[in-house]
Amino acid sequence: METKENQKLFVKENVFISNETSQEEVFQEVAQSLLKKDLVKNDFLKNLLLREKSYPTGIDLTVVDPGFPNVAIPHTEGEFVNTRQVIPVKLQNPIRFFNMIDPEKELQVSFLFMILNNDPEGQANVLAQIMNFLTTTPKNELKSFFKLQNSEQIFNFLDNNFK
């Protein structure tokens, strides 16, 4: 049995490529799939949307490299999820999010790392791991990663490069 420490954060079947054109539509698409798999609770979507309005999760990656797309790390409180996992979502259409650091500033986001974490102590830890991945992965490799169009390739890259 896997412990929390070595439990896989990424699962091949939970990598999404979304053609939706709004934050709400993407959240709904992903949440419905996660609910069917019993990874989240019924109130997950409602709380995800509320939390994103109050505490935006967009991150401007152009400060790391002008060639990087912006990302967002949406999440909600652990009481609304049943597992500890990161759900990668490649957005085919950039979607408007607000900046985590400057909530008045809009960003066009092209990739989501949605955190599911039913361990209240671990939320910041998973966020730190994502930030570490984004800032320590060689820039040319990360640029290639963000261009991937296949969920299996996205999973394999994350599985091999996420520490």
C-alpha positions in Angstrom: 0.0 0.0 0.0 1.3 3.5 -0.9 1.9 6.0 1.8 1.1 9.7 1.3 4.8 10.4 0.7 5.2 8.0 -2.2 1.6 8.1 -3.5 1.7 9.2 -7.2 0.6 12.8 -7.6 -0.2 12.1 -11.3 -2.4 9.4 -12.8 -2.5 8.8 -16.5 -6.3 8.6 -16.7 -6.6 12.0 -14.9 -4.7 14.2 -17.5 -7.1 16.4 -19.4 -6.9 18.3 -22.7 -9.8 20.7 -22.7 -11.4 22.6 -25.6 -13.6 24.6 -23.3 -13.4 28.4 -23.5 -14.2 29.6 -20.0 -12.9 28.9 -16.5 -16.4 27.7 -15.4 -16.7 25.3 -18.4 -13.2 23.8 -17.8 -13.8 23.4 -14.1 -17.2 21.8 -14.8 -15.7 19.3 -17.4 -12.9 18.2 -15.0 -15.1 18.2 -11.9 -17.7 15.9 -13.5 -15.1 13.4 -14.5 -13.5 13.5 -11.0 -16.8 13.1 -9.4 -17.6 10.0 -11.5 -14.3 8.5 -10.3 -15.2 9.4 -6.7 -12.1 11.6 -6.4 -14.1 14.6 -5.3 -17.3 15.3 -3.3 -20.5 16.8 -4.7 -19.7 20.3 -3.5 -16.3 20.3 -5.1 -17.2 22.3 -8.2 -19.2 25.0 -6.3 -16.3 25.4 -3.9 -13.6 25.4 -6.6 -15.4 28.3 -8.4 -16.0 30.2 -5.1 -12.4 29.8 -4.0 -11.1 30.9 -7.4 -13.2 34.1 -7.2 -11.9 34.9 -3.8 -8.3 33.7 -4.1 -7.2 33.7 -7.7 -4.6 31.1 -8.7 -3.2 32.4 -12.0 0.6 32.6 -12.2 2.5 34.8 -14.7 5.3 32.5 -15.9 6.6 35.1 -18.4 8.7 36.4 -15.5 10.6 33.1 -15.6 10.8 33.0 -19.4 8.9 35.1 -21.9 8.3 31.9 -24.0 6.3 30.2 -21.2 2.5 30.2 -21.1 0.8 31.4 -17.9 -0.6 28.6 -15.6 -3.1 28.4 -12.8 -3.2 26.1 -9.8 -6.8 25.9 -8.8 -7.7 24.1 -5.7 -10.2 24.0 -2.9 -10.2 22.9 0.8 -9.5 19.2 1.5 -13.0 18.6 2.8 -14.2 18.6 -0.8 -11.8 16.0 -2.1 -11.2 12.3 -1.5 -7.6 11.9 -2.5 -4.2 13.6 -3.0 -3.5 14.2 -6.6 -2.5 16.8 -9.2 -4.8 17.0 -12.2 -3.0 18.5 -15.2 -5.2 20.3 -17.7 -3.9 21.4 -21.1 -6.1 24.3 -22.3 -6.5 24.4 -26.1 -8.0 27.9 -25.7 -6.3 30.3 -23.3 -8.7 31.2 -20.5 -8.9 34.2 -18.3 -7.7 33.8 -14.7 -6.7 36.5 -12.2 -3.2 36.7 -10.9 -2.4 35.0 -7.6 0.0 37.8 -6.6 -1.9 40.8 -8.1 -5.6 39.8 -8.0 -6.6 42.8 -10.1 -4.5 41.7 -13.0 -5.9 39.3 -15.7 -3.9 36.6 -17.2 -4.5 34.3 -20.2 -3.8 30.8 -18.9 -3.0 27.8 -21.0 -2.3 25.1 -18.5 -3.8 24.1 -15.1 -2.3 22.1 -12.3 -5.5 21.4 -10.3 -4.6 20.3 -6.8 -6.8 17.7 -5.0 -5.6 17.3 -1.5 -7.5 15.7 1.3 -4.6 16.2 3.7 -4.9 19.8 5.2 -1.2 19.7 6.1 -0.1 18.9 2.6 -1.7 21.7 0.5 1.3 24.1 0.7 3.6 21.2 0.1 2.0 20.2 -3.2 1.9 23.8 -4.3 5.6 24.1 -3.4 6.4 21.0 -5.5 4.5 22.5 -8.5 6.4 25.8 -8.2 9.7 23.9 -7.9 8.9 21.9 -11.0 8.1 25.1 -12.9 11.2 26.9 -11.8 13.8 24.1 -11.9 12.9 22.1 -15.0 15.3 23.2 -17.8 13.6 25.9 -19.8 13.8 24.2 -23.1 12.3 21.0 -21.7 9.5 23.0 -20.0 8.7 24.8 -23.3 8.5 21.5 -25.1 6.2 20.2 -22.3 3.8 23.0 -22.6 3.5 22.3 -26.4 2.5 18.7 -25.9 -0.9 17.8 -27.3 -1.3 14.3 -26.0 -2.4 13.3 -22.5 -0.1 10.3 -22.4 2.9 12.4 -23.3 1.9 15.0 -20.7 1.6 12.3 -18.1 5.0 10.7 -19.0 6.8 14.0 -18.8 5.4 14.8 -15.4 5.9 11.3 -14.1 9.6 11.5 -15.2 10.4 15.1 -14.2 8.3 16.0 -11.2 10.3 15.6 -8.0 
